[in-house]
Structures are given as C-alpha cells and as structure tokens.
C-alpha cells in the first residue's frame, strides 16, 4: 500500500520527477503482470474525496473526508502473489523511492467459527 496525496506531490515534486514516477509505476505493473505476480492493483483518489460511514447510536452516519487525525491517506495498492516475503520486500523497496513509505501485509485468513 502506498500513502500520500496527489495534491501534495504536485506541489512538492518537479514535473520531471512525476513523469519518472509514472513511468516507473507503469513499468512495474507491466513487469508484475508478465511474471504472473499481479493479482490486482488500483490507484485511489485523494483522501478528501473519501466518505466515512460510522455507526452513531446504532444508525449509519456518512460524513465527508478521511479521519481528521490522519496525516497520510492510502493512495494506491497492489495485491500480489509472490514466492516469499523476500520478494515482496524487494518490490516494496523499489516502490518506496517514490512513496516514502510502503506498507506490506499478507492477505488475511478468516477466523474459524465453532
């Protein structure tokens, strides 16, 4: 998972850097598709386009925007099927050059119900 905002990127990065980053992401997606490791990926709109649904007194209530205390929001993600942890960390190590931080998590397993 990558975090950040497109707005901040446009304000702080040069057009050349942005073009390089987009080229890297396009090439990475192609590579992961060709190796069969890509399951699914998607970029997301900035957090200010988010809607939050909370349960308030038993009733779902919708509000605009991400959590106010969040400094970073999810901007995109990949679901990959890789051979081992070393491979996913190698991929994340390439992405982090452009995102500053990459969160890696295994797919969850549903709890057993008795």
Secondary structure, DSSP 8 states (H G I E B T S, - for coil): -EE--HHHHHHHS-HHHHHHHHHHHHHHHHHHHHTT-EEEEEE---GGG-EEEEEETTEEEEEESS-TT-S--EEEEEEE--SSHHHHHHHHHHHHHHHS-B------------
